[in-house]
Amino acid sequence: METPQLNSLYQQLILEHYRNPRNKAELEEKTVEVHLANPVCGDEIRLQLRIEDDHIAEAKFVGQGCSISQAAVSMMTSLLKGRSLADADGVAKRFTQMMHGDQDAAKDKALGDLRALQGVSKFPVRIKCALLGFDALQEALKKNLAGEEH
């Protein structure tokens, strides 16, 4: 069970990423781009990656939506830079496990700031918001593997 102080700290971190998103801009030299939207709530993300030598050299996004979707993709893009594609896929899978209530995933330090979103798993209608950027990431990794461009 989380302490009220920890909940408050997590809420502040989510709001900070929402109000001052990291990596929210067009990526000039992108290798792959994926656009996903959640028509139920209006969240929308266009994830852009520059991939070099099986690593994510740069990750940016353009989008709009609720604080959960936008903060999650801001945190995600911050965590991805410099990671191998396999590691990025692992982060996406681990985050998805956390969103589906996996307590071990919620404690995984590899998720960094993303652990602040663990409380979202208690609100099924918001899980899709948190996962939007990660769904885009997994789609981008598939497109890259298949040799598809943006």
Summary of the structure (lengths in Angstrom):
residues: 150
radius of gyration: 14.5
end to end distance: 42.7
largest distance: 46.9
contacts: 485
relative contact order: 0.19
helix: 57%
strand: 19%
